[in-house]
Amino acid sequence: MIKPDYYQNKNGRDLIDSFADQMSADEFRGFMIGNIIKYLTRYRQKNGMVDLRKAETYMTRLEDYEAAQYAN
């Protein structure tokens, strides 16, 4: 999973976790799905394997989010 330092807010908190707290569940799902689609559709023209790993990261994070939603 990709979690670079620049994916943190000024308090050191992961930005994706921050977004999840600020958005409704549907908004967050849309944000995550949009990023998955973005990285999958551009990987051959832009960053290759890096973009595939980013898509995988967003997919894993979405899976974790959904698992937590169903656990509650």
mmCIF file of the N, C-alpha and C atoms, coordinates in Angstrom:
data_MODEL
# 
_entry.id   MODEL 
# 
loop_
_atom_site.group_PDB 
_atom_site.id 
_atom_site.type_symbol 
_atom_site.label_atom_id 
_atom_site.label_alt_id 
_atom_site.label_comp_id 
_atom_site.label_asym_id 
_atom_site.label_entity_id 
_atom_site.label_seq_id 
_atom_site.pdbx_PDB_ins_code 
_atom_site.Cartn_x 
_atom_site.Cartn_y 
_atom_site.Cartn_z 
_atom_site.occupancy 
_atom_site.B_iso_or_equiv 
_atom_site.pdbx_formal_charge 
_atom_site.auth_seq_id 
_atom_site.auth_comp_id 
_atom_site.auth_asym_id 
_atom_site.auth_atom_id 
_atom_site.pdbx_PDB_model_num 
ATOM 1   N N  . MET A 1 1  ? 0.851   -1.178 0.000   1.00 0.00 ? 1  MET A N  1 
ATOM 2   C CA . MET A 1 1  ? 0.000   0.000  0.000   1.00 0.00 ? 1  MET A CA 1 
ATOM 3   C C  . MET A 1 1  ? 0.894   1.237  0.000   1.00 0.00 ? 1  MET A C  1 
ATOM 4   N N  . ILE A 1 2  ? 0.490   2.209  -0.759  1.00 0.00 ? 2  ILE A N  1 
ATOM 5   C CA . ILE A 1 2  ? 1.235   3.452  -0.852  1.00 0.00 ? 2  ILE A CA 1 
ATOM 6   C C  . ILE A 1 2  ? 0.701   4.442  0.188   1.00 0.00 ? 2  ILE A C  1 
ATOM 7   N N  . LYS A 1 3  ? 1.576   4.899  1.079   1.00 0.00 ? 3  LYS A N  1 
ATOM 8   C CA . LYS A 1 3  ? 1.201   5.900  2.087   1.00 0.00 ? 3  LYS A CA 1 
ATOM 9   C C  . LYS A 1 3  ? 2.356   6.876  2.273   1.00 0.00 ? 3  LYS A C  1 
ATOM 10  N N  . PRO A 1 4  ? 2.638   7.674  1.238   1.00 0.00 ? 4  PRO A N  1 
ATOM 11  C CA . PRO A 1 4  ? 3.754   8.614  1.364   1.00 0.00 ? 4  PRO A CA 1 
ATOM 12  C C  . PRO A 1 4  ? 3.452   9.738  2.355   1.00 0.00 ? 4  PRO A C  1 
ATOM 13  N N  . ASP A 1 5  ? 4.512   10.368 2.815   1.00 0.00 ? 5  ASP A N  1 
ATOM 14  C CA . ASP A 1 5  ? 4.372   11.453 3.789   1.00 0.00 ? 5  ASP A CA 1 
ATOM 15  C C  . ASP A 1 5  ? 3.490   12.581 3.276   1.00 0.00 ? 5  ASP A C  1 
ATOM 16  N N  . TYR A 1 6  ? 3.524   12.833 1.974   1.00 0.00 ? 6  TYR A N  1 
ATOM 17  C CA . TYR A 1 6  ? 2.730   13.941 1.451   1.00 0.00 ? 6  TYR A CA 1 
ATOM 18  C C  . TYR A 1 6  ? 1.240   13.611 1.389   1.00 0.00 ? 6  TYR A C  1 
ATOM 19  N N  . TYR A 1 7  ? 0.853   12.412 1.785   1.00 0.00 ? 7  TYR A N  1 
ATOM 20  C CA . TYR A 1 7  ? -0.559  12.067 1.915   1.00 0.00 ? 7  TYR A CA 1 
ATOM 21  C C  . TYR A 1 7  ? -1.046  12.318 3.345   1.00 0.00 ? 7  TYR A C  1 
ATOM 22  N N  . GLN A 1 8  ? -0.309  13.139 4.091   1.00 0.00 ? 8  GLN A N  1 
ATOM 23  C CA . GLN A 1 8  ? -0.690  13.474 5.458   1.00 0.00 ? 8  GLN A CA 1 
ATOM 24  C C  . GLN A 1 8  ? -1.010  14.949 5.554   1.00 0.00 ? 8  GLN A C  1 
ATOM 25  N N  . ASN A 1 9  ? -1.946  15.285 6.443   1.00 0.00 ? 9  ASN A N  1 
ATOM 26  C CA . ASN A 1 9  ? -2.243  16.694 6.655   1.00 0.00 ? 9  ASN A CA 1 
ATOM 27  C C  . ASN A 1 9  ? -1.174  17.297 7.566   1.00 0.00 ? 9  ASN A C  1 
ATOM 28  N N  . LYS A 1 10 ? -1.322  18.569 7.880   1.00 0.00 ? 10 LYS A N  1 
ATOM 29  C CA . LYS A 1 10 ? -0.283  19.251 8.664   1.00 0.00 ? 10 LYS A CA 1 
ATOM 30  C C  . LYS A 1 10 ? -0.142  18.690 10.078  1.00 0.00 ? 10 LYS A C  1 
ATOM 31  N N  . ASN A 1 11 ? -1.139  17.946 10.549  1.00 0.00 ? 11 ASN A N  1 
ATOM 32  C CA . ASN A 1 11 ? -1.070  17.321 11.867  1.00 0.00 ? 11 ASN A CA 1 
ATOM 33  C C  . ASN A 1 11 ? -0.498  15.906 11.798  1.00 0.00 ? 11 ASN A C  1 
ATOM 34  N N  . GLY A 1 12 ? -0.106  15.468 10.606  1.00 0.00 ? 12 GLY A N  1 
ATOM 35  C CA . GLY A 1 12 ? 0.453   14.137 10.440  1.00 0.00 ? 12 GLY A CA 1 
ATOM 36  C C  . GLY A 1 12 ? -0.579  13.051 10.238  1.00 0.00 ? 12 GLY A C  1 
ATOM 37  N N  . ARG A 1 13 ? -1.839  13.432 10.126  1.00 0.00 ? 13 ARG A N  1 
ATOM 38  C CA . ARG A 1 13 ? -2.915  12.448 9.925   1.00 0.00 ? 13 ARG A CA 1 
ATOM 39  C C  . ARG A 1 13 ? -3.064  12.137 8.448   1.00 0.00 ? 13 ARG A C  1 
ATOM 40  N N  . ASP A 1 14 ? -3.324  10.898 8.146   1.00 0.00 ? 14 ASP A N  1 
ATOM 41  C CA . ASP A 1 14 ? -3.515  10.462 6.773   1.00 0.00 ? 14 ASP A CA 1 
ATOM 42  C C  . ASP A 1 14 ? -4.678  11.215 6.132   1.00 0.00 ? 14 ASP A C  1 
ATOM 43  N N  . LEU A 1 15 ? -4.456  11.748 4.935   1.00 0.00 ? 15 LEU A N  1 
ATOM 44  C CA . LEU A 1 15 ? -5.484  12.546 4.261   1.00 0.00 ? 15 LEU A CA 1 
ATOM 45  C C  . LEU A 1 15 ? -6.729  11.740 3.913   1.00 0.00 ? 15 LEU A C  1 
ATOM 46  N N  . ILE A 1 16 ? -6.545  10.510 3.490   1.00 0.00 ? 16 ILE A N  1 
ATOM 47  C CA . ILE A 1 16 ? -7.714  9.706  3.127   1.00 0.00 ? 16 ILE A CA 1 
ATOM 48  C C  . ILE A 1 16 ? -8.595  9.477  4.355   1.00 0.00 ? 16 ILE A C  1 
ATOM 49  N N  . ASP A 1 17 ? -7.987  9.225  5.512   1.00 0.00 ? 17 ASP A N  1 
ATOM 50  C CA . ASP A 1 17 ? -8.776  9.102  6.747   1.00 0.00 ? 17 ASP A CA 1 
ATOM 51  C C  . ASP A 1 17 ? -9.485  10.409 7.067   1.00 0.00 ? 17 ASP A C  1 
ATOM 52  N N  . SER A 1 18 ? -8.810  11.527 6.850   1.00 0.00 ? 18 SER A N  1 
ATOM 53  C CA . SER A 1 18 ? -9.431  12.830 7.088   1.00 0.00 ? 18 SER A CA 1 
ATOM 54  C C  . SER A 1 18 ? -10.616 13.050 6.161   1.00 0.00 ? 18 SER A C  1 
ATOM 55  N N  . PHE A 1 19 ? -10.453 12.679 4.891   1.00 0.00 ? 19 PHE A N  1 
ATOM 56  C CA . PHE A 1 19 ? -11.557 12.822 3.941   1.00 0.00 ? 19 PHE A CA 1 
ATOM 57  C C  . PHE A 1 19 ? -12.752 11.975 4.364   1.00 0.00 ? 19 PHE A C  1 
ATOM 58  N N  . ALA A 1 20 ? -12.494 10.777 4.835   1.00 0.00 ? 20 ALA A N  1 
ATOM 59  C CA . ALA A 1 20 ? -13.586 9.892  5.270   1.00 0.00 ? 20 ALA A CA 1 
ATOM 60  C C  . ALA A 1 20 ? -14.393 10.531 6.389   1.00 0.00 ? 20 ALA A C  1 
ATOM 61  N N  . ASP A 1 21 ? -13.710 11.254 7.271   1.00 0.00 ? 21 ASP A N  1 
ATOM 62  C CA . ASP A 1 21 ? -14.390 11.918 8.379   1.00 0.00 ? 21 ASP A CA 1 
ATOM 63  C C  . ASP A 1 21 ? -15.193 13.137 7.928   1.00 0.00 ? 21 ASP A C  1 
ATOM 64  N N  . GLN A 1 22 ? -14.770 13.767 6.845   1.00 0.00 ? 22 GLN A N  1 
ATOM 65  C CA . GLN A 1 22 ? -15.403 15.011 6.392   1.00 0.00 ? 22 GLN A CA 1 
ATOM 66  C C  . GLN A 1 22 ? -16.513 14.788 5.371   1.00 0.00 ? 22 GLN A C  1 
ATOM 67  N N  . MET A 1 23 ? -16.573 13.603 4.798   1.00 0.00 ? 23 MET A N  1 
ATOM 68  C CA . MET A 1 23 ? -17.548 13.339 3.741   1.00 0.00 ? 23 MET A CA 1 
ATOM 69  C C  . MET A 1 23 ? -18.602 12.362 4.227   1.00 0.00 ? 23 MET A C  1 
ATOM 70  N N  . SER A 1 24 ? -19.744 12.404 3.556   1.00 0.00 ? 24 SER A N  1 
ATOM 71  C CA . SER A 1 24 ? -20.726 11.357 3.823   1.00 0.00 ? 24 SER A CA 1 
ATOM 72  C C  . SER A 1 24 ? -20.170 10.047 3.266   1.00 0.00 ? 24 SER A C  1 
ATOM 73  N N  . ALA A 1 25 ? -20.777 8.947  3.648   1.00 0.00 ? 25 ALA A N  1 
ATOM 74  C CA . ALA A 1 25 ? -20.318 7.641  3.161   1.00 0.00 ? 25 ALA A CA 1 
ATOM 75  C C  . ALA A 1 25 ? -20.372 7.579  1.638   1.00 0.00 ? 25 ALA A C  1 
ATOM 76  N N  . ASP A 1 26 ? -21.447 8.076  1.038   1.00 0.00 ? 26 ASP A N  1 
ATOM 77  C CA . ASP A 1 26 ? -21.562 8.050  -0.418  1.00 0.00 ? 26 ASP A CA 1 
ATOM 78  C C  . ASP A 1 26 ? -20.537 8.957  -1.088  1.00 0.00 ? 26 ASP A C  1 
ATOM 79  N N  . GLU A 1 27 ? -20.279 10.119 -0.511  1.00 0.00 ? 27 GLU A N  1 
ATOM 80  C CA . GLU A 1 27 ? -19.265 11.013 -1.065  1.00 0.00 ? 27 GLU A CA 1 
ATOM 81  C C  . GLU A 1 27 ? -17.885 10.365 -1.020  1.00 0.00 ? 27 GLU A C  1 
ATOM 82  N N  . PHE A 1 28 ? -17.586 9.745  0.113   1.00 0.00 ? 28 PHE A N  1 
ATOM 83  C CA . PHE A 1 28 ? -16.281 9.102  0.254   1.00 0.00 ? 28 PHE A CA 1 
ATOM 84  C C  . PHE A 1 28 ? -16.138 7.949  -0.724  1.00 0.00 ? 28 PHE A C  1 
ATOM 85  N N  . ARG A 1 29 ? -17.170 7.139  -0.857  1.00 0.00 ? 29 ARG A N  1 
ATOM 86  C CA . ARG A 1 29 ? -17.116 6.040  -1.826  1.00 0.00 ? 29 ARG A CA 1 
ATOM 87  C C  . ARG A 1 29 ? -16.883 6.580  -3.237  1.00 0.00 ? 29 ARG A C  1 
ATOM 88  N N  . GLY A 1 30 ? -17.585 7.640  -3.602  1.00 0.00 ? 30 GLY A N  1 
ATOM 89  C CA . GLY A 1 30 ? -17.415 8.238  -4.927  1.00 0.00 ? 30 GLY A CA 1 
ATOM 90  C C  . GLY A 1 30 ? -16.009 8.758  -5.131  1.00 0.00 ? 30 GLY A C  1 
ATOM 91  N N  . PHE A 1 31 ? -15.443 9.387  -4.108  1.00 0.00 ? 31 PHE A N  1 
ATOM 92  C CA . PHE A 1 31 ? -14.073 9.886  -4.167  1.00 0.00 ? 31 PHE A CA 1 
ATOM 93  C C  . PHE A 1 31 ? -13.097 8.739  -4.407  1.00 0.00 ? 31 PHE A C  1 
ATOM 94  N N  . MET A 1 32 ? -13.262 7.674  -3.659  1.00 0.00 ? 32 MET A N  1 
ATOM 95  C CA . MET A 1 32 ? -12.363 6.537  -3.783  1.00 0.00 ? 32 MET A CA 1 
ATOM 96  C C  . MET A 1 32 ? -12.498 5.862  -5.150  1.00 0.00 ? 32 MET A C  1 
ATOM 97  N N  . ILE A 1 33 ? -13.728 5.633  -5.569  1.00 0.00 ? 33 ILE A N  1 
ATOM 98  C CA . ILE A 1 33 ? -13.966 5.000  -6.871  1.00 0.00 ? 33 ILE A CA 1 
ATOM 99  C C  . ILE A 1 33 ? -13.430 5.874  -7.998  1.00 0.00 ? 33 ILE A C  1 
ATOM 100 N N  . GLY A 1 34 ? -13.619 7.174  -7.897  1.00 0.00 ? 34 GLY A N  1 
ATOM 101 C CA . GLY A 1 34 ? -13.100 8.090  -8.909  1.00 0.00 ? 34 GLY A CA 1 
ATOM 102 C C  . GLY A 1 34 ? -11.591 7.997  -9.036  1.00 0.00 ? 34 GLY A C  1 
ATOM 103 N N  . ASN A 1 35 ? -10.897 7.904  -7.911  1.00 0.00 ? 35 ASN A N  1 
ATOM 104 C CA . ASN A 1 35 ? -9.444  7.772  -7.953  1.00 0.00 ? 35 ASN A CA 1 
ATOM 105 C C  . ASN A 1 35 ? -9.011  6.422  -8.513  1.00 0.00 ? 35 ASN A C  1 
ATOM 106 N N  . ILE A 1 36 ? -9.727  5.376  -8.180  1.00 0.00 ? 36 ILE A N  1 
ATOM 107 C CA . ILE A 1 36 ? -9.419  4.059  -8.745  1.00 0.00 ? 36 ILE A CA 1 
ATOM 108 C C  . ILE A 1 36 ? -9.530  4.109  -10.266 1.00 0.00 ? 36 ILE A C  1 
ATOM 109 N N  . ILE A 1 37 ? -10.633 4.659  -10.758 1.00 0.00 ? 37 ILE A N  1 
ATOM 110 C CA . ILE A 1 37 ? -10.849 4.762  -12.203 1.00 0.00 ? 37 ILE A CA 1 
ATOM 111 C C  . ILE A 1 37 ? -9.769  5.627  -12.846 1.00 0.00 ? 37 ILE A C  1 
ATOM 112 N N  . LYS A 1 38 ? -9.464  6.757  -12.226 1.00 0.00 ? 38 LYS A N  1 
ATOM 113 C CA . LYS A 1 38 ? -8.448  7.668  -12.767 1.00 0.00 ? 38 LYS A CA 1 
ATOM 114 C C  . LYS A 1 38 ? -7.120  6.945  -12.967 1.00 0.00 ? 38 LYS A C  1 
ATOM 115 N N  . TYR A 1 39 ? -6.656  6.273  -11.936 1.00 0.00 ? 39 TYR A N  1 
ATOM 116 C CA . TYR A 1 39 ? -5.350  5.632  -12.038 1.00 0.00 ? 39 TYR A CA 1 
ATOM 117 C C  . TYR A 1 39 ? -5.362  4.443  -12.990 1.00 0.00 ? 39 TYR A C  1 
ATOM 118 N N  . LEU A 1 40 ? -6.456  3.715  -13.049 1.00 0.00 ? 40 LEU A N  1 
ATOM 119 C CA . LEU A 1 40 ? -6.527  2.577  -13.975 1.00 0.00 ? 40 LEU A CA 1 
ATOM 120 C C  . LEU A 1 40 ? -6.579  3.013  -15.429 1.00 0.00 ? 40 LEU A C  1 
ATOM 121 N N  . THR A 1 41 ? -7.272  4.104  -15.701 1.00 0.00 ? 41 THR A N  1 
ATOM 122 C CA . THR A 1 41 ? -7.427  4.514  -17.095 1.00 0.00 ? 41 THR A CA 1 
ATOM 123 C C  . THR A 1 41 ? -6.214  5.259  -17.642 1.00 0.00 ? 41 THR A C  1 
ATOM 124 N N  . ARG A 1 42 ? -5.354  5.778  -16.797 1.00 0.00 ? 42 ARG A N  1 
ATOM 125 C CA . ARG A 1 42 ? -4.222  6.551  -17.302 1.00 0.00 ? 42 ARG A CA 1 
ATOM 126 C C  . ARG A 1 42 ? -2.875  5.850  -17.176 1.00 0.00 ? 42 ARG A C  1 
ATOM 127 N N  . TYR A 1 43 ? -2.839  4.694  -16.547 1.00 0.00 ? 43 TYR A N  1 
ATOM 128 C CA . TYR A 1 43 ? -1.542  4.105  -16.211 1.00 0.00 ? 43 TYR A CA 1 
ATOM 129 C C  . TYR A 1 43 ? -0.644  3.861  -17.430 1.00 0.00 ? 43 TYR A C  1 
ATOM 130 N N  . ARG A 1 44 ? -1.205  3.492  -18.555 1.00 0.00 ? 44 ARG A N  1 
ATOM 131 C CA . ARG A 1 44 ? -0.370  3.200  -19.728 1.00 0.00 ? 44 ARG A CA 1 
ATOM 132 C C  . ARG A 1 44 ? 0.206   4.465  -20.351 1.00 0.00 ? 44 ARG A C  1 
ATOM 133 N N  . GLN A 1 45 ? -0.497  5.582  -20.219 1.00 0.00 ? 45 GLN A N  1 
ATOM 134 C CA . GLN A 1 45 ? -0.020  6.831  -20.810 1.00 0.00 ? 45 GLN A CA 1 
ATOM 135 C C  . GLN A 1 45 ? 0.817   7.667  -19.850 1.00 0.00 ? 45 GLN A C  1 
ATOM 136 N N  . LYS A 1 46 ? 0.713   7.407  -18.565 1.00 0.00 ? 46 LYS A N  1 
ATOM 137 C CA . LYS A 1 46 ? 1.351   8.322  -17.622 1.00 0.00 ? 46 LYS A CA 1 
ATOM 138 C C  . LYS A 1 46 ? 2.435   7.642  -16.785 1.00 0.00 ? 46 LYS A C  1 
ATOM 139 N N  . ASN A 1 47 ? 2.071   6.973  -15.720 1.00 0.00 ? 47 ASN A N  1 
ATOM 140 C CA . ASN A 1 47 ? 3.059   6.500  -14.747 1.00 0.00 ? 47 ASN A CA 1 
ATOM 141 C C  . ASN A 1 47 ? 3.181   4.989  -14.622 1.00 0.00 ? 47 ASN A C  1 
ATOM 142 N N  . GLY A 1 48 ? 2.594   4.242  -15.521 1.00 0.00 ? 48 GLY A N  1 
ATOM 143 C CA . GLY A 1 48 ? 2.752   2.785  -15.529 1.00 0.00 ? 48 GLY A CA 1 
ATOM 144 C C  . GLY A 1 48 ? 2.413   2.120  -14.214 1.00 0.00 ? 48 GLY A C  1 
ATOM 145 N N  . MET A 1 49 ? 3.356   1.337  -13.728 1.00 0.00 ? 49 MET A N  1 
ATOM 146 C CA . MET A 1 49 ? 3.141   0.540  -12.520 1.00 0.00 ? 49 MET A CA 1 
ATOM 147 C C  . MET A 1 49 ? 2.843   1.399  -11.291 1.00 0.00 ? 49 MET A C  1 
ATOM 148 N N  . VAL A 1 50 ? 3.394   2.585  -11.245 1.00 0.00 ? 50 VAL A N  1 
ATOM 149 C CA . VAL A 1 50 ? 3.119   3.470  -10.098 1.00 0.00 ? 50 VAL A CA 1 
ATOM 150 C C  . VAL A 1 50 ? 1.625   3.748  -10.010 1.00 0.00 ? 50 VAL A C  1 
ATOM 151 N N  . ASP A 1 51 ? 0.994   4.045  -11.150 1.00 0.00 ? 51 ASP A N  1 
ATOM 152 C CA . ASP A 1 51 ? -0.449  4.310  -11.137 1.00 0.00 ? 51 ASP A CA 1 
ATOM 153 C C  . ASP A 1 51 ? -1.248  3.058  -10.816 1.00 0.00 ? 51 ASP A C  1 
ATOM 154 N N  . LEU A 1 52 ? -0.784  1.889  -11.254 1.00 0.00 ? 52 LEU A N  1 
ATOM 155 C CA . LEU A 1 52 ? -1.475  0.648  -10.886 1.00 0.00 ? 52 LEU A CA 1 
ATOM 156 C C  . LEU A 1 52 ? -1.403  0.418  -9.383  1.00 0.00 ? 52 LEU A C  1 
ATOM 157 N N  . ARG A 1 53 ? -0.264  0.729  -8.795  1.00 0.00 ? 53 ARG A N  1 
ATOM 158 C CA . ARG A 1 53 ? -0.140  0.594  -7.329  1.00 0.00 ? 53 ARG A CA 1 
ATOM 159 C C  . ARG A 1 53 ? -1.026  1.594  -6.602  1.00 0.00 ? 53 ARG A C  1 
ATOM 160 N N  . LYS A 1 54 ? -1.142  2.790  -7.157  1.00 0.00 ? 54 LYS A N  1 
ATOM 161 C CA . LYS A 1 54 ? -2.033  3.783  -6.545  1.00 0.00 ? 54 LYS A CA 1 
ATOM 162 C C  . LYS A 1 54 ? -3.481  3.312  -6.622  1.00 0.00 ? 54 LYS A C  1 
ATOM 163 N N  . ALA A 1 55 ? -3.885  2.775  -7.771  1.00 0.00 ? 55 ALA A N  1 
ATOM 164 C CA . ALA A 1 55 ? -5.248  2.243  -7.902  1.00 0.00 ? 55 ALA A CA 1 
ATOM 165 C C  . ALA A 1 55 ? -5.467  1.127  -6.887  1.00 0.00 ? 55 ALA A C  1 
ATOM 166 N N  . GLU A 1 56 ? -4.476  0.277  -6.733  1.00 0.00 ? 56 GLU A N  1 
ATOM 167 C CA . GLU A 1 56 ? -4.563  -0.813 -5.760  1.00 0.00 ? 56 GLU A CA 1 
ATOM 168 C C  . GLU A 1 56 ? -4.687  -0.273 -4.338  1.00 0.00 ? 56 GLU A C  1 
ATOM 169 N N  . THR A 1 57 ? -3.942  0.777  -4.036  1.00 0.00 ? 57 THR A N  1 
ATOM 170 C CA . THR A 1 57 ? -4.010  1.394  -2.714  1.00 0.00 ? 57 THR A CA 1 
ATOM 171 C C  . THR A 1 57 ? -5.417  1.923  -2.436  1.00 0.00 ? 57 THR A C  1 
ATOM 172 N N  . TYR A 1 58 ? -5.989  2.640  -3.399  1.00 0.00 ? 58 TYR A N  1 
ATOM 173 C CA . TYR A 1 58 ? -7.340  3.158  -3.205  1.00 0.00 ? 58 TYR A CA 1 
ATOM 174 C C  . TYR A 1 58 ? -8.354  2.025  -3.084  1.00 0.00 ? 58 TYR A C  1 
ATOM 175 N N  . MET A 1 59 ? -8.159  0.950  -3.841  1.00 0.00 ? 59 MET A N  1 
ATOM 176 C CA . MET A 1 59 ? -9.069  -0.202 -3.745  1.00 0.00 ? 59 MET A CA 1 
ATOM 177 C C  . MET A 1 59 ? -8.970  -0.844 -2.364  1.00 0.00 ? 59 MET A C  1 
ATOM 178 N N  . THR A 1 60 ? -7.757  -1.029 -1.883  1.00 0.00 ? 60 THR A N  1 
ATOM 179 C CA . THR A 1 60 ? -7.566  -1.622 -0.553  1.00 0.00 ? 60 THR A CA 1 
ATOM 180 C C  . THR A 1 60 ? -8.160  -0.741 0.525   1.00 0.00 ? 60 THR A C  1 
ATOM 181 N N  . ARG A 1 61 ? -7.945  0.560  0.411   1.00 0.00 ? 61 ARG A N  1 
ATOM 182 C CA . ARG A 1 61 ? -8.496  1.475  1.405   1.00 0.00 ? 61 ARG A CA 1 
ATOM 183 C C  . ARG A 1 61 ? -10.019 1.465  1.366   1.00 0.00 ? 61 ARG A C  1 
ATOM 184 N N  . LEU A 1 62 ? -10.607 1.369  0.174   1.00 0.00 ? 62 LEU A N  1 
ATOM 185 C CA . LEU A 1 62 ? -12.058 1.295  0.052   1.00 0.00 ? 62 LEU A CA 1 
ATOM 186 C C  . LEU A 1 62 ? -12.566 -0.008 0.652   1.00 0.00 ? 62 LEU A C  1 
ATOM 187 N N  . GLU A 1 63 ? -11.876 -1.101 0.395   1.00 0.00 ? 63 GLU A N  1 
ATOM 188 C CA . GLU A 1 63 ? -12.264 -2.385 0.990   1.00 0.00 ? 63 GLU A CA 1 
ATOM 189 C C  . GLU A 1 63 ? -12.233 -2.307 2.513   1.00 0.00 ? 63 GLU A C  1 
ATOM 190 N N  . ASP A 1 64 ? -11.180 -1.705 3.061   1.00 0.00 ? 64 ASP A N  1 
ATOM 191 C CA . ASP A 1 64 ? -11.069 -1.554 4.518   1.00 0.00 ? 64 ASP A CA 1 
ATOM 192 C C  . ASP A 1 64 ? -12.202 -0.690 5.061   1.00 0.00 ? 64 ASP A C  1 
ATOM 193 N N  . TYR A 1 65 ? -12.515 0.382  4.352   1.00 0.00 ? 65 TYR A N  1 
ATOM 194 C CA . TYR A 1 65 ? -13.607 1.270  4.759   1.00 0.00 ? 65 TYR A CA 1 
ATOM 195 C C  . TYR A 1 65 ? -14.932 0.508  4.778   1.00 0.00 ? 65 TYR A C  1 
ATOM 196 N N  . GLU A 1 66 ? -15.187 -0.222 3.711   1.00 0.00 ? 66 GLU A N  1 
ATOM 197 C CA . GLU A 1 66 ? -16.456 -0.976 3.622   1.00 0.00 ? 66 GLU A CA 1 
ATOM 198 C C  . GLU A 1 66 ? -16.523 -2.056 4.708   1.00 0.00 ? 66 GLU A C  1 
ATOM 199 N N  . ALA A 1 67 ? -15.426 -2.720 4.964   1.00 0.00 ? 67 ALA A N  1 
ATOM 200 C CA . ALA A 1 67 ? -15.414 -3.743 6.010   1.00 0.00 ? 67 ALA A CA 1 
ATOM 201 C C  . ALA A 1 67 ? -15.738 -3.124 7.372   1.00 0.00 ? 67 ALA A C  1 
ATOM 202 N N  . ALA A 1 68 ? -15.192 -1.946 7.625   1.00 0.00 ? 68 ALA A N  1 
ATOM 203 C CA . ALA A 1 68 ? -15.475 -1.251 8.884   1.00 0.00 ? 68 ALA A CA 1 
ATOM 204 C C  . ALA A 1 68 ? -16.932 -0.823 8.958   1.00 0.00 ? 68 ALA A C  1 
ATOM 205 N N  . GLN A 1 69 ? -17.510 -0.408 7.823   1.00 0.00 ? 69 GLN A N  1 
ATOM 206 C CA . GLN A 1 69 ? -18.916 0.013  7.806   1.00 0.00 ? 69 GLN A CA 1 
ATOM 207 C C  . GLN A 1 69 ? -19.837 -1.156 8.137   1.00 0.00 ? 69 GLN A C  1 
ATOM 208 N N  . TYR A 1 70 ? -19.519 -2.322 7.600   1.00 0.00 ? 70 TYR A N  1 
ATOM 209 C CA . TYR A 1 70 ? -20.366 -3.505 7.832   1.00 0.00 ? 70 TYR A CA 1 
ATOM 210 C C  . TYR A 1 70 ? -20.140 -4.093 9.211   1.00 0.00 ? 70 TYR A C  1 
ATOM 211 N N  . ALA A 1 71 ? -18.995 -3.818 9.819   1.00 0.00 ? 71 ALA A N  1 
ATOM 212 C CA . ALA A 1 71 ? -18.703 -4.322 11.162  1.00 0.00 ? 71 ALA A CA 1 
ATOM 213 C C  . ALA A 1 71 ? -19.506 -3.584 12.223  1.00 0.00 ? 71 ALA A C  1 
ATOM 214 N N  . ASN A 1 72 ? -19.921 -2.351 11.903  1.00 0.00 ? 72 ASN A N  1 
ATOM 215 C CA . ASN A 1 72 ? -20.656 -1.534 12.891  1.00 0.00 ? 72 ASN A CA 1 
ATOM 216 C C  . ASN A 1 72 ? -22.125 -1.801 12.871  1.00 0.00 ? 72 ASN A C  1 
# 
